[in-house]
Amino acid sequence: RFYDEARKLAQLITADAKSDSPSELVVVTGGGPGIMEAANRGAMDAGGESIGLNILLPFEQKPNPYITPELCFRFHYFAIRKMHFLKRAKALVACPGGFGTLDELFETLTLVQTHKIAPLPVLLLGREFWERVINFEVLVEEGMISEKDLALIHFVDSAEEAWEVIRESYLARQSRS
């Protein structure tokens, strides 16, 4: 289901960017298989380009075939790759994933929380999954994060919900600048 939602979200983002909308958003993924592939594929379905920031790993992934070829970049170090993601990001959508997903999610939350990067919406697609994996309420109860830090996170369950949060945030940012 998350493959389909990621693909749909990328289609919405790309179609909007190609329309008369003020949005210039471009889909960027880790460039690998699975849900990352779905997002690159969705952008292609909508007739747009997408970026893949692929990581060289000894046991998995080559870039997926839906990345715009001249926008496929390969990285050796996770830190450099994350820097390139966050330098350009207008939103982060985390779909269910493993250690790499958690690493990127928590680094983003930490950088936003500590004001090291400009605020951006952090969306967790699949509330049920994320609430089982990470108990943010316990982090508040134990004093590890503050109650206001919960506002950094948006739980969404569909591509349409995610797109609404991203679009509102983007338009609000545009009107301030």
C-alpha positions as CSV (number, residue, x, y, z in Angstrom):
1,R,0.0,0.0,0.0
2,F,2.9,2.4,0.7
3,Y,4.3,1.8,-2.7
4,D,1.0,3.0,-4.2
5,E,0.7,6.0,-1.9
6,A,4.3,7.1,-2.6
7,R,3.7,6.8,-6.3
8,K,0.5,8.8,-6.1
9,L,2.1,11.5,-3.9
10,A,4.9,11.9,-6.4
11,Q,2.3,12.2,-9.2
12,L,0.5,14.9,-7.3
13,I,3.7,16.9,-6.6
14,T,4.9,16.6,-10.2
15,A,1.6,17.4,-11.8
16,D,1.3,20.5,-9.6
17,A,4.8,21.7,-10.5
18,K,4.1,21.2,-14.2
19,S,0.8,23.2,-13.9
20,D,0.3,27.0,-13.6
21,S,0.8,26.6,-9.8
22,P,3.6,28.5,-8.1
23,S,5.1,25.2,-7.0
24,E,8.5,24.3,-8.3
25,L,8.8,21.2,-6.2
26,V,10.7,18.2,-7.5
27,V,10.6,14.7,-6.1
28,V,13.9,13.5,-4.6
29,T,14.5,10.0,-3.2
30,G,17.3,7.8,-2.2
31,G,17.1,6.4,-5.7
32,G,16.8,2.7,-4.6
33,P,14.2,0.1,-5.1
34,G,10.8,-0.2,-3.2
35,I,9.1,2.9,-2.0
36,M,11.9,5.1,-3.4
37,E,11.3,3.6,-6.8
38,A,7.6,4.3,-6.4
39,A,8.2,8.0,-5.9
40,N,10.5,8.3,-8.9
41,R,8.0,6.3,-10.9
42,G,5.2,8.6,-9.9
43,A,7.1,11.6,-11.1
44,M,7.8,9.9,-14.4
45,D,4.1,8.9,-14.7
46,A,3.2,12.6,-14.4
47,G,5.7,13.5,-17.2
48,G,8.2,15.1,-14.9
49,E,11.8,14.7,-13.7
50,S,12.9,13.3,-10.4
51,I,16.2,13.1,-8.5
52,G,17.8,10.0,-7.0
53,L,20.5,10.4,-4.4
54,N,21.7,6.8,-4.4
55,I,24.1,5.3,-1.8
56,L,26.7,2.7,-2.7
57,L,26.2,-0.3,-0.5
58,P,27.9,-3.7,-0.6
59,F,24.8,-5.7,-0.4
60,E,22.0,-3.9,-2.2
61,Q,20.7,-1.3,-4.5
62,K,21.5,0.1,-7.7
63,P,19.6,3.2,-8.9
64,N,16.1,2.5,-9.9
65,P,15.1,3.0,-13.6
66,Y,12.6,5.8,-13.0
67,I,15.1,8.4,-11.9
68,T,15.8,11.1,-14.6
69,P,19.2,9.8,-15.7
70,E,21.1,13.1,-15.6
71,L,19.7,13.6,-12.0
72,C,21.0,10.4,-10.6
73,F,23.8,10.9,-8.1
74,R,25.8,8.2,-6.3
75,F,27.2,8.7,-2.8
76,H,29.7,6.7,-0.7
77,Y,28.9,8.4,2.6
78,F,25.5,8.7,4.3
79,A,26.4,12.0,5.9
80,I,27.2,13.7,2.6
81,R,24.0,12.2,1.0
82,K,21.9,13.5,3.9
83,M,23.4,16.9,3.7
84,H,22.4,17.1,0.0
85,F,18.9,15.9,0.8
86,L,18.4,18.5,3.6
87,K,20.1,21.4,1.9
88,R,17.3,21.4,-0.7
89,A,14.3,19.8,1.1
90,K,11.0,21.6,1.4
91,A,9.5,18.6,3.2
92,L,10.4,15.1,4.3
93,V,8.0,12.3,3.8
94,A,9.1,9.1,5.7
95,C,7.5,5.9,4.6
96,P,7.8,2.7,6.6
97,G,11.4,1.6,6.4
98,G,14.4,0.3,8.3
99,F,17.5,1.8,9.9
100,G,18.3,4.1,7.0
101,T,14.8,5.6,7.1
102,L,15.0,6.0,10.9
103,D,18.5,7.6,10.6
104,E,17.3,10.2,8.1
105,L,14.1,10.8,10.0
106,F,15.8,11.4,13.4
107,E,18.6,13.5,11.9
108,T,16.0,15.7,10.2
109,L,14.0,16.1,13.4
110,T,17.1,16.9,15.4
111,L,18.3,19.6,12.9
112,V,14.8,21.2,12.7
113,Q,14.4,21.0,16.5
114,T,17.8,22.7,17.1
115,H,17.3,25.3,14.3
116,K,20.3,24.0,12.3
117,I,18.1,23.9,9.2
118,A,15.0,25.9,8.2
119,P,11.8,24.4,9.5
120,L,10.2,22.0,7.1
121,P,7.2,19.6,7.5
122,V,8.2,16.1,8.5
123,L,5.5,13.7,7.4
124,L,5.2,10.1,8.6
125,L,3.1,8.2,6.1
126,G,1.2,5.4,7.9
127,R,0.3,6.5,11.4
128,E,-0.3,3.0,12.7
129,F,3.1,1.8,11.6
130,W,4.9,4.8,13.0
131,E,3.1,4.8,16.3
132,R,4.0,1.2,16.8
133,V,7.6,1.7,15.9
134,I,8.3,5.0,17.8
135,N,6.4,6.0,20.9
136,F,6.9,9.8,20.8
137,E,4.6,10.2,23.8
138,V,7.0,8.2,26.0
139,L,9.8,10.5,24.9
140,V,7.7,13.5,26.1
141,E,6.7,11.7,29.4
142,E,10.4,10.8,30.1
143,G,11.5,14.4,29.4
144,M,13.6,13.4,26.4
145,I,11.7,15.8,24.1
146,S,9.2,18.6,24.9
147,E,5.5,18.5,24.1
148,K,6.0,21.3,21.5
149,D,8.5,19.0,19.6
150,L,5.5,16.8,18.7
151,A,4.3,19.6,16.4
152,L,7.3,18.9,14.2
153,I,5.6,15.7,13.1
154,H,2.6,15.3,10.8
155,F,1.0,11.8,10.6
156,V,-0.7,11.2,7.3
157,D,-2.3,8.1,5.9
158,S,-2.7,9.0,2.2
159,A,-1.0,10.7,-0.6
160,E,-3.7,13.3,-0.7
161,E,-3.3,14.2,3.1
162,A,0.5,14.4,2.6
163,W,0.2,16.6,-0.5
164,E,-2.2,19.0,1.4
165,V,0.4,19.4,4.2
166,I,3.3,19.9,1.8
167,R,1.4,22.3,-0.4
168,E,0.1,24.5,2.4
169,S,3.6,24.7,3.9
170,Y,5.2,25.5,0.6
171,L,2.6,28.2,-0.2
172,A,3.0,29.7,3.3
173,R,6.8,29.8,2.9
174,Q,6.4,31.4,-0.6
175,S,4.1,34.2,0.7
176,R,6.6,35.0,3.5
177,S,9.5,35.5,1.1
